[in-house]
Amino acid sequence: MADPQPSLSGVLETVLYCAPGERESVERFYSELLGLAEVSRFDDGTAFRLGGGVLLIFDLERLGRRQDPIAEHGSAGPGHTCLLARRPGEYGAWRDRIEAAGIEITHEHEWRDGMRSFYFRDPAGNLLEIASDDIWPPA
């Protein structure tokens, strides 16, 4: 009998990047505006707890100076991540909060079954999305 196929249970880390000089404003954005708790800080990045996972923000230039195999990642251009606001009323409250902070909502989309999401950018230019529910079909 063959061994059963191993499974994965979720995403533990999501990584976004910023340019030198943007780190302070990006960290403020995630901690103050989005209310994420900082759980770790390194010379080249910061980790914020996001539900059961972690959102990592790295200064791309400083990360590139590491002589460490776990730092062999990076990105050219802005990244993207989608955040969930599932509880009743949260989606609208987040939309209001983002707009009240003077941040442009660049697009709002209606998905299947009336689910919605809206898009905006962080200070480093990463494209963020907040969705009212899991907008992807089940496996």
VENVENHU-V525254 format. One record per helix or strand of 3 or more residues. SS is the DSSP state (helix for helix, strand for strand). FROM is the first residue (numbers start at 0). TO is the last residue. Records with the same first field share a line. If there is no record, write none. Layout:
BEGIN
SS: FROM-TO + FROM-TO
END
This chain:
BEGIN
strand: 12-17 + 36-41 + 44-49 + 52-58 + 79-83 + 106-109 + 115-120 + 126-130
helix: 22-32 + 59-63 + 68-70 + 89-99 + 111-113
END
